[in-house]
Amino acid sequence: MTEITHIPDNLLVQYSELMQNCIHPVPDGSNISFKSKRINERKYWYLYISLGSSRREHYLGEDSTELLDRMDDERAVWASNKDDRELRARLVSMLVAGGMTATSRDEGKVLSLLERSGVFLAGGVLIGTLAFKAYANMLGVKWHSELATQDIDIAADNRYTLALPRPKKPIRLGQLLLDSGMGFFEVPALDRKRPSTAFKLRGRELTVDVLTPMLGRETRRPVKITDFDTYAQPLRFLDYLFEEIQPTVLLFKHGIMINVPAPGRFAIHKCVLSQRRKAASAGKARKDLQQAEQVFQALVEERPGDISLAFEAAQAMGDKFLGYFDQGLNQIGKEIRDSIRSVVSG
């Protein structure tokens, strides 16, 4: 077993400070502007929001003292928030310099766009290797293997939303990527009659995959996600991850607030997923188990209760789920495996 490196306590305190500053983000005006139009000798005001290469227009009303005062108040909020963003940027720089896990440029640009557009506020959840990277900072460790990938896996479901007002209009996740100006295109489905659930960055290896829990019989038919007005690929047992979601911050520029599954559930689900991979995906199965082993190792040392709670929830998933978990657990390092069995049996 390779030892995981622990992050110094002073960095964990700074990371907590960053979390507190990011958890209630306020617009800073960097992509927002007020503009007026004259129609039939009357002046009307509009709010413009720029996202990538697209721009959304919102009508505010006819020119009036009250409306002008409201716009001045909003500009004052933007100005006051500038110092907050500068503080966050300094914290991110210090944390990365201290050895915490940073987010790559391409990943950071895409995830910043999704955050600003409300994807995570509306219940979107990062799973896969990006979630694994996020757990390093959450748990105060450096992984001995980060297992780099160029996939951003966004999970969403019509049944699971955060305790926030539902958007009046869908966010249109797929169209947001296509209109971003970054060079995304839809990856055609194997069955050309079915809608795409993946978007690739042209000239790069980065792909955004949209996933959702598979319910009922086995199927590959994409599922329409209402709040995001896009289609997602169903994945069996993904609902296990959705039942306990936690916020965290990725280290890029001034921090990106995202959602990830509880780390204990992530590790158990990775064991299960590794056993459901087809033979052609043996490399991905090994990566699943390596990620599960490292997360388990960090939790056993610092937060064994997380594993107990995740296992209790796993028992409600049924014998098949538990069988896959046991098979996957048998394939990770003996020392960690024995520790996990000791925790869950207790």
N, C-alpha and C positions, 0 to 999 in steps of 0.2 A: 504494500500500500504506500503510495506517494503522499507525503504530508502536505496538507493545505497550508498556505501561508496566511497568517492572520494580520488584519489591518490594525495599525496602532489606534488606541482609544481616542486620541485627539482628532483623528480623521473621521471617526464615527460620529463624534460630537458635531463636527462641521457638516457632515452629511445630513444629520438630523436637522440642523439649521437650514440647510438648503431645502429639505423636504417641507419644512414649515413655511418657507417663503414661496414655494411652488404650489402648495396645495390649494390656494385660492388665487389663481392668476387673474390679473386685471389687464385689460387691453392697454397697450402703451401708445397706440396711435401710429405705429410703424407701418401698418397696412390699411389704415382707416383715414378717410378724409371727408370733409364737408364741401359740397359745391352747390352753387345756385344756378338756376335757369330763369330767363325772363320769357314769359309767355303772355301775350296780349297785355303788355305793359305791367304785368304783375311778376313779382319775384317769388320763386319757390326754391326750397332747400332739399337736398338729397344727401344721403350717406352712402359713400362708396367703400366697399371692402374688397381689397385685392388679395387673391389667393393664387400663387403661381402666375400664369399668364391670363387667368380669368379675373373678371371684376363684376361684383354684384352691386346692384343699385337698389336703394331703399328710400322711398318717398317719406320726407319728414313733415312737410306742411308749408303753408304760405308764410312769407316773411313777417315776423312779428317780434316785438320786444321780448315776449316770453320765450319764444323759440330760440332767439339769439342768446338769451341768458342760459338756457339749457345747454347749448353748444359750447358756450364759454366754460360752464361747469365741467363738461366732459373733457375739454382740452386741459383743464386744470388737473383732472384725475390722471390724464396721460403724462403730464409733466411730473407729477408727484411720483408716478410709478417708474420713471426713468431711473431714479436712484436705486429702486428695488431691483430692477433688472441688472444694473451694474454690479450690485452686491452679489446677486446670484451668479453672474459671469465670473466674478473674482473667486467665489467659492468653488465653482466648477474647475477653474484653472488650478487652484490649490489642491483640490482632491485628486485631479489627474496627475499633477506633479508629485503628489505623495504616494502614488502607486495604485490608486483605485482604477477600476475598469472604465475606460472611455468608450464612447460610441463612435463608429467610423463616420466619415464625412457623408457618404452616400446614404447610409442608414439614417443619420441624423437629419439630413435635409428632408427625407421622405417623412420621417416620424414627426418632425416639427410641423410640417404641412398638415398632417393628420390631427395633431394636437390642436393647432390653431383653428381647425375646421370643426372641432367638437366631437371627433370620432370616439375618443376615450371617455369624454363626459357622457356620451350617449350609450356607453356600455361596451365599446370595443375592447378586446383583451388581447395582449401580446402573448403568444405561446411559442414553443419551439426554442431555438438556440438564442434568440434575442432575450427571451425571458430568462434563460439559463445565465446569460451574461449579467442581467439585472440582479439576479439573486446574489452574485458575488458582493456587490455593494450593500445590498439589504442585510446580508449575513455577516458582513465585515471580514471577507476573505478574498484571496486571489486564487482562482482555480489553477491546478497544475496542468490542465489542458483546457483551453477555451473552445476548441473544436470549431474553428471559424466556418461560417456559412454565409451565403449571399441571399438567403431567403428571409423575408419578413412575413411571419404567419400571423394574420389578424383573425381572431375568432369572434363571431357574433351570433346572436340567436334572438328570435322574436319573443321568447319566453323570459329571457334574463336581461333586465335593464337595471341601471343604477337608480338610486332613490333621488332622481332628479326629474323635472318636468320633461315629458317627451317632446321632441322638436315638432313644431307645427308643420314643417316640411322636411322630407328626408334629406340626409346629408349628401347622398349620391356619391358614395365612396369611389366607385369605379370611374365615374366621369370626372371626379376631382383629380384623380391621378392622370387621366388622359389630358385634362386641360391645364395641368400644372406647369407645362413648358419644360419639364425635365426630360421628356422623350419616352414616356411610357406608351406601350401598345398592348392590346389584349392578346393573351396567349390562347389560340384556338383550342377548344375542347376536342378530345379524341373523336367524339361524335359531333360532327360539324353542325348538327341540328340543335345542339344544346348550347346555352349561353356560356361564356367564359367566366371562370372564377379566379383567374390569375392575370397579373399584369407585369410585364417585364420592362426593365429600363434598357432602352436601345443602346447597344455597344458595350453594355456592362453585364455582369453576371447576376445582378440584383433582381429578384422577383418578389412581388407581393402576392401572397396566396390568401384567399378569403375562405374560412372554414366555419362549419357549424355542426352542432351535435346531430348524429344520425339517430332517428327515432323510428321504431317499428322494424319492418323487414329490411334486409340488406339492400342497399341501392347506391348507385353512383349519380343519380339524377340531381342536378343542382337545386338548391333551395333558395327562394327569394327572401332576402332579409329586408323587411319593411323600412326600418329606420335608416338604412343605408342605401336603399333603392338599388341594390346590386345582388348578384347571385353568389352563393357560397357552396363549397364542396362539403357534403356531409361526411363526418368521421365518427365512427362508433366510440362510445364511452367518453366523448368530449364533454358531455353534460356533467361528469364528475368534477372537471376543472372549474366549471362555471359556478358551482355552488359555494365557492369561497374565493372571492376576488380581493386583491390587496393593491393599493396604490404604491407607486415608487417613482423614482426620478432617474432618468438616464443622463449621463454626463456628456452633454453636447451644448456648446455655447452657454446659454443661461439656464440650462436644465429643461428636460422634457418630461412632463408628468404623464405617466401611463398607468395601465392596469395590468397585473399579472396574476396568475393563479397562486394560491397559497403554496409555498415551496414543498411542503410535505406531500401534498396532492400531486404536484408536478412530478416528483421523484417516483411515486407509486405509479402514476399514469405512464411514465416513460418505460417502466418495467413491463407494463401491460402492452404498450404500443410495440415494444421490441419483439414481442412474441406474435404479433399480428402482421408483421412485415412479411412480404413475399420473399422468396429465396433470392430474387434479383436485387433486393434492397438490403442485403446482408450488411453492407457498410453503414447504412442508416441505423440498422438495428444495433450495431456495435456502438454507434454514437449515442443512441438512446440510453444504453446501459452505462456508458462512461459518464454521461451527465447525471443519471440517477445516482450512481455510486458517489460522485463528488458532493451532490446536494445532501444525500443521506449522511455522508461523513461530517459535513458542517453542522447538520441538525443534531446528530447524535452527541457531538461534543458540547453544543451550546443550548439547543432547544429540543430535547427529546420529546417533550410534550406535543410538539407539532406533528411528530410522526404518529404518536398515539391517536390524536384526533383525526388525522388523515386516514389511518387504518380503520377506525370506527366507521367513518363515512364509506370506506371501501367495502365493508361488510354488507352495507345496504345495497351495493351494486349487484350482488348475486354471486353464485358459485363460479360462473364462467370467468367473471372479472377477477375474482380471487385466485382462480387457477392460473390465469395468465400472469398475475403478479408473482405468485410463488415460483413459476417457471423462470421468470425474468430475474427474480432475486437470487435464484440458484446460480446465475451466471455472472454475478459480480464478486468482488474480492471476499474471501472467507471471513476476514476480520470484521469488515463492515456488515456482511450478511449476518454473521452471528450476533452482532450488536443490534441490528434491526429486529431480528427474531426475538431477542431478549426484551426489547422495548415493547413490541406488539403483544407478546405473550403475557407481559406484566399488566 
